Amino acid sequence: MRLYFASPNKHIYAAAVVGQYVLETFADIRPFSDSYRRAFTGLMLDSGAFTEINSGKKVDLHAYGAFAAEHAADYDVVVNLDDIAGDVDKSASNERVLRDEYGLDPMPVYHQGEPLSVLAEYCARADYVGLGFQRPLLSSDDRRAWLDECFAAVPTGHRLHGFAMTGYMGSHPFYSVDSTTWIRTYMDIAYGAHGQIGTLAHFLTPGEILEIVVKRWERMPRCTSWDGCRKATPQIDLFGVSS
């Protein structure tokens, strides 16, 4: 399972994940990013649709497409500018623009709350599909049940990427996941509660703390199989897969 360290938007963060898989967010690209891209093992480019929800700063589809096309050689995967609110038609329209006008092959993203038939359609034309939770987040039980449904439905040989889903690395056999939790972990250790220096950080440099954090995430347990994915369910029938 590939772990993408998301949004290394400071020099110290980028330096800490040299040699790792990294997810860059177009909405948060920094001037120094060019210096690091080829030092990473692999790169995924995300549009910043989630950042758009949090900041209110709209992502320009054509600016995203032009940037992704210009830097295509640097990225293993370019993600569609998806509508996190669940407007499937808008997501499909954005994907067509990126494909037809910019020559990209964007990863489609299936969101919690969308019809399962949408996931079936994505898997019919792409072997690498992203999964994203509904926003605002539903309960932990609801999220886990939805992931179970997705993994039970996806045909063998297809790869799933979990956006902001490192918390499910040990329970679901994603091909890849990402999150910014590693940065929050660093901040917790370095500064502790209420902005005070954390006790674990005494006598450690910021770089040393980040090295420890990265190693922790590298060594976290990862699920490698899904014994429920071939059970006979109505969802599997959507893909024409028999039990």
C-alpha positions in Angstrom: 0.0 0.0 0.0 1.4 3.4 -1.0 1.3 6.1 1.6 1.2 9.6 0.1 2.4 12.3 2.5 0.0 15.2 1.6 0.6 18.9 1.4 4.3 19.4 2.3 3.9 23.1 1.9 7.0 24.2 3.8 10.6 23.6 3.1 11.0 21.6 6.3 8.1 19.3 5.4 9.2 18.8 1.8 12.8 17.9 3.0 11.4 15.4 5.5 9.6 13.4 2.8 12.3 13.3 0.2 12.3 9.7 -1.1 8.6 9.2 -0.2 5.3 9.3 -2.1 3.8 12.8 -2.0 0.5 14.3 -2.8 0.6 17.9 -4.0 -2.4 20.2 -3.9 -2.8 22.6 -6.8 -4.6 25.0 -4.6 -1.6 25.1 -2.3 1.4 24.9 -4.6 4.4 26.8 -3.3 7.2 28.5 -5.3 9.8 26.1 -3.9 7.9 23.0 -5.0 9.8 22.7 -8.3 13.0 22.1 -6.3 11.6 19.0 -4.6 9.4 17.2 -7.1 12.1 14.9 -8.6 13.4 14.1 -5.2 10.2 12.3 -4.3 9.6 8.6 -5.2 6.3 9.4 -6.7 3.8 12.3 -7.0 0.1 12.6 -7.1 -1.5 16.0 -8.1 -4.8 16.8 -6.5 -6.9 19.8 -7.6 -7.6 21.2 -4.1 -11.3 20.6 -4.2 -11.3 20.0 -0.4 -9.1 23.1 0.2 -11.8 25.0 -1.8 -14.5 23.9 0.7 -12.3 24.9 3.7 -11.0 28.2 2.4 -13.7 29.3 0.0 -11.0 29.9 -2.6 -12.4 28.6 -5.9 -10.1 26.3 -8.0 -10.0 27.4 -11.6 -10.5 24.3 -13.8 -8.5 25.7 -16.8 -5.6 26.9 -14.6 -5.5 23.4 -13.0 -5.6 21.7 -16.4 -2.9 23.9 -17.9 -0.6 23.4 -14.9 -1.2 19.6 -14.8 -0.5 19.4 -18.6 2.7 21.5 -18.3 4.1 19.4 -15.4 2.6 16.1 -16.5 6.0 14.4 -16.6 6.4 15.0 -12.8 3.2 13.3 -11.7 2.2 9.6 -11.7 -1.4 10.5 -11.1 -3.5 13.6 -11.8 -6.8 13.7 -9.9 -10.0 15.1 -11.4 -11.4 18.4 -10.1 -14.2 16.6 -8.4 -17.3 18.1 -6.8 -17.1 17.0 -3.1 -20.7 18.0 -2.5 -21.7 15.2 -4.8 -22.7 16.9 -8.1 -21.8 13.9 -10.3 -22.6 15.8 -13.5 -20.2 18.6 -12.6 -17.4 16.1 -11.8 -18.0 14.4 -15.1 -18.0 17.7 -17.0 -14.7 18.7 -15.3 -13.2 15.4 -16.2 -14.1 15.8 -19.8 -12.5 19.2 -20.0 -9.3 17.9 -18.4 -9.3 14.9 -20.8 -10.4 16.6 -24.1 -8.8 20.0 -23.8 -5.6 19.2 -21.8 -4.8 15.6 -22.8 -4.9 14.4 -19.2 -6.2 11.0 -17.9 -7.6 12.2 -14.5 -8.4 9.9 -11.7 -12.2 9.9 -11.0 -13.3 10.3 -7.4 -16.3 8.5 -6.0 -17.9 10.2 -3.0 -19.9 8.9 -0.1 -23.6 9.6 -0.7 -23.4 9.2 -4.5 -25.2 6.3 -6.1 -23.2 3.1 -6.2 -23.8 3.0 -9.9 -21.4 5.9 -10.2 -18.6 3.8 -8.8 -19.6 1.1 -11.3 -19.3 3.6 -14.1 -15.9 4.8 -13.0 -14.6 1.2 -12.7 -15.8 0.4 -16.1 -13.4 3.0 -17.6 -10.6 3.4 -15.0 -8.6 0.9 -13.0 -7.6 3.4 -10.4 -10.4 5.3 -8.6 -10.4 7.6 -5.7 -12.7 7.4 -2.7 -13.8 10.4 -0.6 -15.9 10.7 2.5 -19.0 12.9 2.6 -18.5 16.4 4.1 -19.2 17.2 6.8 -18.0 13.8 8.0 -20.6 11.2 9.0 -20.1 8.9 12.0 -17.2 6.5 12.1 -19.6 3.5 11.8 -21.2 5.1 8.7 -17.8 5.7 7.1 -16.6 2.2 7.7 -19.9 0.7 6.4 -19.5 2.7 3.2 -15.9 1.6 2.7 -17.0 -2.0 3.2 -19.7 -1.5 0.5 -17.1 0.0 -1.9 -14.6 -2.8 -1.4 -17.3 -5.4 -1.8 -18.3 -3.9 -5.1 -15.0 -3.1 -6.9 -13.9 -5.8 -9.4 -10.7 -7.7 -8.8 -7.6 -5.9 -10.2 -9.0 -2.4 -9.6 -7.0 0.0 -7.4 -8.6 2.3 -4.9 -7.0 5.5 -3.4 -8.4 6.8 -0.1 -8.3 10.5 0.2 -7.6 11.5 3.8 -8.0 7.9 4.8 -4.7 6.9 6.5 -6.9 5.9 9.5 -8.2 3.0 7.5 -4.8 1.6 6.3 -5.1 -1.3 8.7 -8.7 -2.3 7.9 -9.1 -1.9 4.2 -6.7 -2.9 1.4 -6.3 0.3 -0.5 -3.7 0.5 -3.2 -2.9 4.0 -1.8 -4.0 6.5 0.8 -3.0 10.0 1.8 -3.6 12.6 4.5 -2.1 15.6 6.2 -2.2 13.9 9.6 1.5 13.5 9.7 1.9 17.3 9.8 -0.6 17.5 12.7 1.3 14.8 14.5 4.5 16.8 14.1 2.8 19.9 15.4 1.4 18.0 18.4 4.9 16.7 19.3 6.8 19.9 18.6 4.4 22.4 20.3 2.1 20.3 22.5 -1.1 21.7 23.8 -1.9 25.4 23.7 1.3 26.2 21.7 3.7 25.1 24.4 6.8 23.1 23.5 5.9 19.4 23.8 7.8 17.4 26.4 8.7 14.9 23.7 10.4 17.6 21.7 13.0 18.7 24.3 16.5 18.6 22.8 15.2 17.5 19.4 15.4 19.7 16.3 12.3 20.1 14.1 14.0 18.0 11.4 14.6 15.2 13.9 11.0 15.3 15.1 9.8 15.0 11.5 12.1 12.1 10.8 10.5 10.2 13.7 7.0 11.1 12.5 7.7 9.9 9.0 9.1 6.6 10.3 6.0 6.1 12.4 3.8 6.5 9.4 6.0 4.3 7.3 5.7 1.4 9.8 2.0 1.6 10.5 0.1 -1.7 9.9 -1.4 -2.0 6.5 -4.3 -4.3 5.3 -3.3 -6.4 2.3 -6.5 -8.5 1.6 -10.2 -8.2 1.6 -12.0 -11.4 2.4 -15.4 -9.9 2.0 -15.1 -8.6 -1.6 -16.4 -11.7 -3.3 -19.6 -12.2 -1.2 -22.7 -12.2 -3.2 -24.3 -8.7 -2.9 -26.5 -6.5 -5.0 -23.5 -4.1 -5.3 -21.3 -6.8 -6.9 -24.0 -7.5 -9.5 -23.7 -3.9 -10.7 -20.3 -4.8 -12.1 -21.4 -8.1 -13.5 -19.2 -10.1 -11.0 -20.6 -13.3 -9.8 -19.9 -14.9 -6.4 
